[in-house]
Amino acid sequence: MAWRDAKASRVRLLLFMASIILGIAAVVSIQLFSINLKDNIQLQSKALMGADYIIDSRKQPTERAQAIIDSLNPDASEVNFVSMIAFPKSGGTKLVKVRALKGDFPFYGTIDTEPASAASTYQDSGGALVDATLLLQFDIQPGDSIKVGELTLPIAGALKAIPGTTAISTSVAPSVIIPNRFVESTELLQFGSRKEYQFFYKASDTLNLSQFEEKINPMLEAENSDLDTHTSTSERLGNRYDNVGKFLYLAAFIALLLGCVGIASSVHIYIKEKLRAIAVLKCMGASRKQSFLIFLIQIAGIGVTGGLVGSLIGVGLQVLFPYILQEFLPFAVEISISFQPILIGVFLGLFMSVLFALLPLLRTWYVSPLEVLRINEKASQGPKKARFFVFAGILIFLFLFSLWLLEDILYAFGFVGATLITFAVLAGTALLSMKLIRTYFPKRWGFISRQSLLNLFRPNNQTVVLVVAIGLGTFLISTLYFTKDILLAKTDIEQSAETANMIILDLQTDQRDAVEQQLIENDLPTLDNISLVTMRMQKIKDQQVNEIRQDSTSQIRGWILNHEFRTTYRDTLIDSEEIIEGEWIPELESGDPVKISISDNLAEDAKLRVGDAVVFNVQGVLMETTVGSIRKVDWGQIQLNFSIVFPKGVLEKAPQFNVITTAVPDEEASAKLQRNLVAKFPNVSVIDLRQVYTILEDILDKISWIINFMAFFSILTGIIVLIGSVRTSKYQRIKESVLLRTLGAKNTQILKITALEYLFLGLLGSLVGILLALVSSFCLALLVFKEPFVPSLIPFLVFLPGITLLVLVIGLSNIQTVLRSSPLEVLRKEG
């Protein structure tokens, strides 16, 4: 019976199955990729780092830090810094990261070179390993030479890969590896030069790295050094893609929830139309159990089939993600496909279809044989206790599913709570609108208008079901769109003729005028000439920094106590800054108390307010200051931003170095300037931001593609659910439309009555859904993604009329059978 009835209702059941398929496909593909990514990170964390743990320091380690480093007996070490290098053969120059290695690094993974032997011989032969892409770019071969500062070395081989680098870092500053013994000969490590010392260790299998890190790291942090293990590196790698991952999980959750809504609304109307047939079966002797199982088997079969098809699609989809993400993942993700996701998909399809169909299915249990004779089609809803258990089961399923997907109990509660509130608001809106229409019914309106309004609250109405289905679909689709905008808001990189696209770093004070003259000779502007002064905090309010370090109850963040701040001084704010508290002090006279401006994140982490005192150690000289203002800084802008800004008249005589920014019109002008600068000032580093813009745009394009694809995927699911919900509602109005035709109503009148009804339902449901989406998206931006929210007009301008029109078109297509055929023919066909 289940099979025969399903064949007769295959169009409605196929729409029902489509929502299951798309929901399961989204969940399986995203979950599978997430699992594969985490597994690969854990498996390759040692190979990514090249060691079990690393100790690093941004400057020459202190005596105590060096004693700790030596006591642990490092197996290898390096000093690395960013610098310009030159190729004497071609005259080309490039900003690179120089890694001066000592020892047999890496211990895990390999240095991949061409020729392969260069990785093991460059230390003894005294050659350099140069990034392979860089050699191709400048048409250089192994055997040619490279100039690093004042040192010229032969190129031993092309460097293809080394642990500790990514595609992004090597694109911005390609790696050049040289033997450590040649560092002093480069003469590049001068005052203000940015450098990092790293010490690599291979641990025994018995060492507990987590406990070891907890014990050693506080001692190193007190000495401005840091310990990093391969396990903490794998955690950070997982967190790097956090917001994109959250969005993908949100898309999967929404796609599945849309599928659940499609199941509930479709089965509700489908079963409502089957009540008369069930009553006939019971008249012929069918038991409650038999009539219930007929439709339960149908729903379960569709759930299993939909789950299986959705799982197979999901497995196929997740293979695309590594291909899209390969440019900004630090390793190639190996995809392993097993039967587990297919089994999960089939189980989800079966469980969610049966669970969300159970409430309308309960009605089959309580249908009386007398329903055959009764005109009133309102059947028993079943006892409240049974419905309560079904509702409880649905809530538990949603909570457990969201907890499994999001792995955060607060987020899970939040999603379930938001879903309940949305259902309640939509159902309440539908019931309130019915009550208002009934109370203030326009009795003087024409027949067509009155008939369409009557359809909204008379028995057998579909107002609540369709407003909830349309509203929830629109809500989820709009939420996804608003959320997509939140994540993509930072992908627009604005560039103009006045925007700095080249930064000249590490200028000594006596080189500043000569570099500016060089820019003038090349017809390039000096956009910024910024002086940098390095300092550390010595005292915060009335407490010494060393005392705060030892105070376990202190709320001040640890990085504040150990950080070497690069500060500047100026008399104006820049575009990325805004005063949110206090008063901006542009300049001070000699003898005035020093009032500084700090960023809002520094104020929060250091627990500082306007008027608080801070003492800085400026190259051995203590300087007393007071917080004069707090600035909100947009760190997302690609320009030089500072946590601490001094007014003019304070730091001019302090030891300092400079940064100059300019704007170059094209690649030829950029190359010419870099060649001239490197030839005259070998210690200077140049960052060509045009390359950074290109790399960032490429990465963001890939992220945008995934976000847009998953948004489209879930929106498509929502549209199919809406089509299914509205399509199955046609059986609500067929008999009434046939009766109207029998009484003499014209086709145009029936069309207008139906159009007005569906227009009202579509407009009400989609408008409330979009308004709810605004609220939910604001909460997501604030609490989950921690990004600013600027709502788009697209949902109001496109989704609102688009979904209303879609509902109207489907609603009108529902009665085409009535309009094309005679009333008797329609009744026989539907019977």
N, C-alpha and C positions, 0 to 999 in steps of 0.2 A: 504493500500500500504506500509506503514511504517513497519507493522508487517511482511508482506510477504517478503519484501526485507531484513529485518533483519534476518529472518530465513535462507535465502539463503546465507547470509554473516556472519553467526554466529561465525566462527572461528576467523575472523579478529576482530569482535566486542567483543568477549570474552577476547582477549588480551588487547583490549582497556579498558574493564571494570576492568581487573586485576590491572592496574596501579592506577585506581581510588580507588579500594578497599584498597590496601596497604597504599596509601597516607592518606586516611581518617582514617584508623585504627590507624596509628601512631599518627595523630593529636588528635583524640578523647581520646586515652589511656593516652597520656602524659598530655593533658589539664585537663582531669578528675582527674588524680592523684594529679596534682598541686593544683587544686581547693580544693580537699578533704584535702590535707595536710595543706593548709592555713586555711581552716575552722576549722580543729581540733586544730591548734595552737592557733587561736583566742579564741575558746571556752574553751580551757584548760589552757590558760596562767596563770590564777590565781591559778589553782590547781598545775601547774608546779612549780610556785614560792612558793606557800603556804601562800602568803600575798598579799596585794595590792601594797605595796612598801617596799623596804629595804634600810637602810643606812649601808654602810660597810666601814671599815677602815683597812688598812694593818698593823697598829700598834695601840697602845693605843691612843684613840681619844684625840686631844688637848683640852684645857680648853674651847675654844670657840665652837669647834665642839661638845663637850659633852653638852654644854649649849643648842645648837640647837637641839640635839638628845633628851634631857630631856624635852625641851619645847613642842616637838611633842608627848610626852608621849608614849614611845614604849610599845607595848602589849606583846612582848617577845624579847629575845636576846640570842646570843650564841657567844662563842669564839671557833674557829676551827683551827686545826693544823694537820700536817701530822707527824706521829710518828710510831715507831715500837712497837708492843704489843706482849705479850707472853701468852701462854696457859699452866699454871703449870701442868695440868693433862697430856698433851701429850708432853710437851717440845717444841712445835712448836712456830714459830715466824712469824710475817707478818707485812708488811707496811700497815697502815690504815689511814683513815682520822677521827680524833677524833672530834666529835661535842658535845661541852658542852652546853646543852640547858637550858634556864631558861624561864618559862612562858608556856602558853598554845599554843604552836606552833605545827602544822600548823593551820591557820584559814580556809583555803580551802584545799580540799583533805584530806587524812588521812595518818597516819603512819600505815602501814600494817605489823603486827607482828604475830608470832606464839609462845605462845597462843595470841589470839586477845586482851586479857585484859592487856597484858604487856605494850601496848602503853599508857595506861592511868595510870598505877600504878608504872612505873619504877622510876618516880621522887620521890614519897613518900617512896618507898621501898629502894631507894639507889642502884638500880641495873643498869646494862648496857644492851643496845640493840645492838646485834652483827649481822653483815651481815649473812643472812641465808646460803649463799654459803660457806662462811668462816667456819661456824660451821660444814657443811658437809665435807669440805676439811680436817679438823683436827679432825673429829669424836668427836665433843664437843656437849653437850646437855645443854639446859636451866637448871640452877641450878649449873653448873660447874662455875669455876672462870676464870677471865681474869686479867692480870697484865698490867696496863698502867703506865709506868714509875715506880715510887715507890709506886703506889696505886694498891691494889688488890680489885676487885669488883665481886660480884656474877653476873652471866648472867641471866637477867630477862626474855629475850625472843629473838627469832630469828627475825632479821629485814629483811623484804621482800622488802619494798619500802617506801620512804619518799620524799616529794616534795623537789626539788632542786638538785637531783642527776640523773645521767643517767647510762645506762648499761656500757658505756665506763669507766666513772669515778669510778664506783664501782668495775669494773674488775681490774683496775690498783691499786686503793687504796680504798678498801671496807670501808663502814661507820661503825663507832662504836659510839653510842650515850650514853653520860653519863650526870648525873645532873651537872649543872654549879657549884654548891657549892664545888665540889671535884677537881676543876682544880688545885688549889695551891698544893694540896696533891700529885699530880703526879710529881711535881718538874721538869717538862719538858720544861716550858717556860723560857729559859735562853737567854743570849745575842746571837743575831744572829738567834734565832729560828724564823721560818716563821710561822706567825699566822695571823688570820683575825678575826676582831670583826664585828658582824652583829646585827642589831636592826630591828625587824619586826613590821610592822604597819598594822592595819586594818582601811581603810578609809571609810568615809561616802559616800553614793551614790551620794551626791551632789558635791563632790570634783572633780574638773577638773584636772586629774593627769598630763596632758601635761603642763598646765599653772603652776601647782604646782612645777613640775620638773624644768621648766625654771627659776622660782624664787629662789628655795632653792638650786639647784645643784651648781650654781656658788659660793655661800657662803661656801658650804661644800668642794668644790674642792680647794678653797683657804686654807683650813685646812687639805688637803691631805685625804679627805674622799669623799664618792661618794653616790649618790642616784640612785636607780634603781627601775623602776615601772614595773608592770606586762605587760603593753602595750609595753614598749621598749624591754622587754625580748622576747615577741612574735615576734617582728621585727627581733631581732638578730637570733632567731631560724630559721626564714625564710631565713635569709641571709647565715646561716651556710652551706646550701646545694646549694649555689649560682652557682658555676661553673658547678656542675653536672646538675643543672636545666637548665643552659644556653645551655649545650651540648644537653640535651634531646629536648629542644625547637628547637635547630639547626637541630637535626635529623628529627624532625617532619616537620619543614619548608622544608628541603631538600626532604623528602619523598613526600610531597604534590607537591612541584615544579617539581619533577620528574614525578609525575602523570600528571601534567599540560603539560609537554613536551610530554609525551606519547600521551595525547589526541590530542594536536596540530599536531604532526607529523603523527599520525595514521589517523586522520580525513582528513588531507591535501591530503594524497595519496589515501585514500578511496574515497573521493569526486572526485578526479581527474579521477578515474576509472569509476565513475558514470556519468560523463558529457555526454557521448554518449547516455546513457539510458534516462537522463533528456531531452536531445534534442528530442529523440523519443516521450517522453510523451508530449512535447510541440507541436510536429507535430500533435499529436492526440487530441489537444485542451486543455491540462492542462495549467492552468495559472501560473504565476510566484510564486504567493502565495502558490498554491497547491504543486508545485515541491519543494519549499523551506521548507514548513511545513512537508512534508514526511520525510525529513532527519533530520529536527529539532526535530520532535517527537521521531525519533530513538535515537538521541544523548541524549535528555532529559530523555527518559526512561532508557537508560543505566546509566546515571548519578544518577538518583534516586535509581535504583537497587544497583549500586555500592556503593553509599553513605550509604544505609541501611545496606548492608552486612558488609561494612567497619566499621560502627558504632558499630554493634553487636560484631565484632571481637575486636574492641578497648575497649569496655566495659569489655570483657573477659580478655584482656591483662592487663588492669590497676589494676585488682584484684591481679595480681602477685606482683606488686611493694611493697605493704605493707609487704608481706611475706618476700621479699628479703631484705627490709630495716629495718625490725623490730629490729635488733640487735643494730643499732646505731641511732634510733629515740628515743627520751626521753619519748614516750608514744605510745600506740597502735593506729594506724590510723583506724578509722571506715569509711568504704566505704559506701557511699549512692549512689544508682543508680536510676536515674530518666529518664524520656523521653527526657529531655533537650538535652543531648549529642547525642541521636539518631536523634532528629530533626535538631540539628546543622550539624551532619554528612550528613544527607539527603540533607539539603539545600546546604552545601558545594559541595557535589557531583553533584547536579543539576547545581549550579551556575558556578562552575569551568569547568564542561564539556561543557555547552552551551557557556560560555564566550570564552574559548580557542578553541572551534570548530567554532566560529562565523565567523572568517576570511575566512577559506576555504568554509564555508557554503554560504557566500556571492556570491561565484562563481555560485551557482545554480540559483541565481536570474537573472543573466545576460547571461545565456546560450541561444544561438540563435538556433532555429529549424534547421538552415543551418549547425549546427555542425555535423548533420548526414552525410552530403555530403562532408564536408571538411576533407582533409587529415591531416591538421595541427591541433593538439589537444590542442593548446594553447588557452585557453578561456579567456574571459575578467576577470580581477581581481576586477572589480567594481570601482566606483568612489573613488578618493583619499579621499574625505571628509568622506565617510562611513568607509573606512579603518582606517582613523585617529581616529574616535570616538571609534572604536573597540580597537585599540592600547591603547588609553587613558583609556578605561574601564579596560583593562588588568593591566595596571600600577597602577591604583587606587585600584584594587582588591588586587594586591600583596602588596601594601603599607599598606592598611587597615588590611589585614590578618596578616602581619608581626608585625604591631603595636599591634594588639589584642593578638598575641602570645607572643611577647617579652616585651610589655609594656614599650617601650623606643623609642621615636621618632627618635633619632639619629641612633640607631641600625636599625630601620625600613628603614630609608633613605639609610643607608649603604648597607643593603641587596638588596634593589631594585636597587640601583646604581650598585652594583657588578653584579647583574643578567643582567642588561642592557649592561654593559661593556663586560660581557662574551658572550652574544648573538652577540654583534657587532663584537668582535674579531673573533669568530668562523665563522660568516657569511662572514666577510671580508677575512679571511684566505681561505675559500672555493672559493670565487669569484676571489681572487688573484691567487690561484692555477689553476683555470680554464683558466684565462687569460694567465698565464705563459705557460701552456701546449699548448694552442692554438697558442701562439706567437712562441714558440720554439718547435713546434711539430716535433718529430723525423721521418721524411718521409722515411728514409732508413730502419727503423725497420721492423720486420716481420709482417705479416698480423694480427696475434693474439694480439701482443703488441699494434699495431696501433689501432685495433678495440676496445680494452679495454680502451685506452686513449681517443678515440673519444667519447665513451659513457659518459665521464666525462663532456663534454661541448656541445654536440649536443642537439638539441631540445628534450624536454621531459626527460632531465637528472635529476638525483636525488642527485647531488653532494651537493648543499647547504642544502637541507632538512636533508640528512643523516649525513653530517659533523656536522651540528648544533645539531642534536639529539644525535649522538654518542659522540661528544665533550662535550655537556652539561651533559650528563649522566656520562661520565668519570670524568668530572670536579667535579660534586657533590659527586660522590662516593669517589674520591681521597681526596677532601676537608674533608669529614667525617672521612676518615682513618687518614689523617695527624692530624686532631683535636683530634681524639681518642688517638693518640700517645702523644699529648701535655698533656692531662689529666692523662694518665697512666704513664708518665715519672717518676713521684714521687712515684709510687707504688712499685718500686724495693728497697728493704731494704737489703743492702749488709752487710754480717757478715763474720768475719774471726777470726782466733785465736788471732789476735792482736787487735780486736775491743772490746772496753769496753762494757761489758754487765751487769755490776753492779756498781751503784754509791752510795757512802757512804757520806751522807750529815750532815751538822750541827755539824761538829767536832770542839770542842774548841781547841785552840792552844796547850794546855798542854796534849791533848789526841792524837795528831797526831802521835807521835813516837810509842806510845803503839798500835795504830791501824795498823801501818805499820808492827810492829813486829808480830801482830796477822796474817796478811796476809802471812808473811814469814813462820810462823808455819804451815799454811795450804797449803804451796807450791803454793801460788798464787802471780802473779806479781802486782806491783804497777805501773799502766800505767800512771796515772796523779795524782799529788798532788798539788792542786790548792788552793791558798789563796784568800779569798774573803773579800773585804772591802766595807762597805756600805757608801754611800755619796749622797748628793743632790747638785744641781746647785744653787749657791748663786748669781752669776753675769755672764751674757752672753755678751761678748764684753764690752761695756761701760755702760750697763743697769743692775740695780738690778732686780732680779727675781720678787720681789713684784711690781716694777714699770711696768714690762712687763705684769703682770696679769691685771693691771688696764688700760692698753693701748688697747683700742678696735681696733686699726688699726694694731696691731702687727701681723706678719705673722708666728710667732713661734707657733708650735702646743702646746695645753694646757697640754698634758701628760708630756711634757719635764719639765714643771715648778713644777709639783707636784710629779714626780717620784723619788723613792729611788733607785738609781743605785747600783747594785752589780757589782763591778769592780774587776779586778785582775791585776797582774803584772808578766811579763815574758820577755825573751830576744829573743824569736823566734815566727814566725807565725805558725799557724796550718793548716791542710789540707783544712779546709773550708774557709780560708781567702786568700785575694789577695789585695795587695796595688794598688789602682787605682789613687791615687794622693798623692804627698808629699813623705817623706822618713821615713822608719821604723827606730826608735831609739831603739836599744836593751837594753842599760844600760846607766845610768847617774852617773857622779861623784858628790860628795858632793859639793853643791853650784851652780851647773849647773841649768839653767832655765828648768822647767819641761815641756817636750813635750810629749803629749799623742797621741794615735791613736784611732779614732772613726769610727764607722760603717757608711756606706753610707746612710742608712735610718735615722740614728740619725743626720747626717750632713744636710740632706734635711729638716727634721722636725724642727731642731733648727736653720736653716739658717746659718750654720757654714762652713767656708772654711779654708784651710791650712793657718796658721799664725794668726787666730783669737784667742782672749784671753777668757778663761773661768775660773771663780773662783768657787771652790767646797767647800762645808761645810762637812768636814770629822769628824764626831762625835764631832762637836763643834769647830774644828780647821779649819780656812780658808786657802785654798791652791790655789795659782795662777798657772795656767797652760796655755799652748799654743797648739793649734792643730798642730801636726807635720805631721800627715798622715791620710788619709781616706781609710778604707778597705771595700772591697766588701765581705759580709759574706753570706754563704749559710746556712740560718737558717733551711732549710729542713733536714739537716743531724742530726741524733740523737746523738748529743754530746754537750759538754758544749761550747757555743759560748757567746761572750760578746760584748756589745755595746761600752764599753770604756775599753781600755787596757793601763796600765801605763808601762813604762820601769822599769827595775830593778834599785834598789838604791833609791827608793822614799817612798814606802808604807810599807816597812818591819816592821817598828815600830808602825804602826797604829793598833788600835783595829781591830781584824779580826777573822774569823773562816775559816774552811777548808773543801774542798771536795776532796775525794780520789776515783779514779776509778780503777777497776780491771776486770779481765776476768775469770769467773768460767766455768769449762768444762761441768758440768751437774747439774741436780737438787739436787742431794745428796750433792755435794760440796757447792751449794748455801745455802741449808737449814742449814748445819753445821756451815758455816760462820755467818749466820744471828743469829743463836742461841747464838754463842759465843759473838758476838758484843752486842746483846741486854742484855745479862747477865752482861757484864762488863761496857757497856756505854749506859744506858737507854735513854739518850737524843739524841742518834744518830739515823738517819733515813737511811734506805737502800732501794734503788729502784732496783729491779731485772728487767733489761731491756729485759731479755728473755721473760718475760710475756708480756711486752709492744710490743715487736716484734710480738708475736703471735696474740695479739689483733688487732694491726694495720694491719697485713697481712690479718686477717679474714675480717675486715671492708673493706679494699681496694679490696679484692677479690670480695666482694659483689658489690662494686661500679663498679669494672671492668666488672663484669658480666652484669650489666645493660648497661654500655657504649658499651660493645661488642655486646650485644643483639640488641640494637637500631641501632648500626652501621651496623650489619648484616641485620637487617630488612630493612633499607634504601638502602643498597647495593643490596639486593634482588629486591627491587622495581626498582632500576636503571637497573638491568639486564633484568627484565621483560619488562621495557619500551624499552630497546635496542632491545630485541627480537621482540617486537611488531612493532617498527619502521622499522627494517630491513625486517621483515617478510612481512609487507604490501607493501614494495617496490618491491616485486616480480612481481606485475602486471605492473610495468614500463617496464620490459624487455621481457615479454612473447612473444609479437607479433614480436619483433625484432629477438628473438631466433628462433621462428617458421619460419620466413622469411629466416634466415640463413640456417636452416635445409632444407627448400624447395629448396634453391639454391645449396645444396650439401654439406654443412658444416657437419663435423663429430661431434659426441657427445663430443669427447675429446677436440676438438677445442672450442666448445661452453663452456665447463667446464673451460678451461683455460682463455677464454675471461672474463667470469663472475668472476673467482677467482681473476684475476689481478685487476679488477675494485673494488671489495669489499675489497681486501687487501689494496689498496691505500686509500680507504675511511676510513676503520677501523684504519689504521696506522696514517693517518693525523688527524682524529677526536680525537682519544685517546691521541696522543702525545700533541696536543695543549691543550686538556682538563687537562692533568696532569700538564703541565707548568703553566696554569692559576690557578690550585689548589695550587701550591706552593706559588704563590703570595698571594692568598686569605687566606691561612692558616697562613702565616707570619703575615698578618694584623690582623687576629683573635687572634693569640697568643699575639700580641703586644697590641691591643686595647681592646679586649673583655675579654680574660682569664688572661691577664697579667702574662704570663708564658713564659719561653724561648722556642724557636722553633728549634728543630734539625730534619730536614726532613728525613723520612725513604726512603729506596730504594725499598720497597715493591711495591709501585705503578708503578715504572719503570720496575722492574723485573717480576711482576706478572700481574698487571692491563694492562699495555701496550701490552704485547704479548697475554694475556688472552682475552682481549676485542677484539683485532684485530682478533684473532682466532675465537672467538664467532661470530663476524660479517661475517667472511669468511665462516664458517660452515652454518650459516643461509642463507647467500647469495647463496651458492651452493645448499642448500635444496630447494631454491625457484624455481629452474629450473628443478627439477626432473620430474615434469609433462611433460615438453617439451621433455625430453630425453627418457621417457618411452613410449610415445604415438606418433601416427602419427600426422603430422602438422594439417591436416584437423580435426582430433578428438579434438586436443587442442583448435583450434579456435572455434569449435562448443561449447565445454564445457565452455570456457570463455565467449562466447556470451550469 
